[in-house]
């Protein structure tokens, strides 16, 4: 007798269909799992056996072989516990085949038959929907995340016994429609613009950067407020669209950072400078997403960027341009999205006091050159905006702090309106001025004649590369959007050019 149960396992940013085949023959009692199963799945033999017995069913006293097809696909994790258990129940005649047709099953079993939440549930459901399955049965604690996917009936299962009763129409399971998920309002934690003393130029630059999703580098002496300005950006980020919410929750679920909650806020990732290249870019044995993917549709903040290893910084060049990363390993190749906004800070020199009138810089010329070489020309060329902040005057330090968030709210409203103008211009959500290709810049953005003349002159004097040339136009367009202007004027371009110096 052969039994077949359909399942899915997450595979990178997607999923793979798996057919759990079972065969039972006479012979010495045995339970074998074949089909490129790793140690985690081989251990499922003991979990499934205990779950079946402790749920009130009998485990067959025969030779049982379970095959996970396709055999060439490397399987990992405990996703297949539930379909393996159903295969055995079908083989032993405790469950009829007809009740599992056109259905997919996935879940990890505990020894007492309860189902535990699993990683990558959105990948699994999207794959099941694309493959044409009408129903899918998942752990009940995964229902909140599963509710983000529509177009397929999703049932939440708490125990193996209750699933058995539901398949026999003796029990009704909870579905995503029963799982009440309400959108949470993003909480305002950390600093806001009103808490930052002085630094009007830096605040203005951050407003432009967030409105157009531009990468920005802030340099200045220690204590000038670089990190504070960068962290205030987290409270200026726009609300997530439903599509962005799915993508971010999907990545966080794959990484195992959440299995039962939806991500409602844009990510703000702040890795330490000792982080390895794999932790930033992604990789490892299972080709897991790195910080650049966890920052998708949000911010990657690199504080004191020259302190990061040169290899890590150079690895950022391709994802900054392509908005995605391909993680290649010996046994798999995976594509992850990496559409993040880079915010970086640095000192003017290793000691931090180069050009400071009150502190003497003790760095040698070689030390200063080596410090700046950490940020290569090609990487710097991918940064849209570069500003320098000065130390805050004592008068500004003594000024009272507003408790009304007036400045912060005004800037946030300006950013929201600028993003709405970009949506109207490009016809969809999630497309910012920084996302445009050089061809799209020529087709969609308009400069007045005086602005074109200024750009031509500045391009020659500043020796702008082709990439810098178009980035300047894109920053100028964001400034025009903040100014509620349909065309890039000379003043908009002039301000954009002030952010291209090094």
Beta strands, then each sheet from edge to edge (+ up, - down):
strand 1: 2-11
strand 2: 14-25
strand 3: 30-34
strand 4: 63-69
strand 5: 103-105
strand 6: 108-109
strand 7: 115-116
strand 8: 135-139
strand 9: 153-157
strand 10: 174-175
strand 11: 216-220
strand 12: 268-269
strand 13: 282-283
strand 14: 288-289
strand 15: 299-302
strand 16: 324-328
strand 17: 333-337
strand 18: 341-346
strand 19: 385-389
sheet 1: 1+ 2- 4+ 3+
sheet 2: 5+ 8+ 9+ 10-
sheet 3: 6+ 7-
sheet 4: 12+ 15+ 18+ 11+ 19+
sheet 5: 13+ 14-
sheet 6: 16+ 17-
end
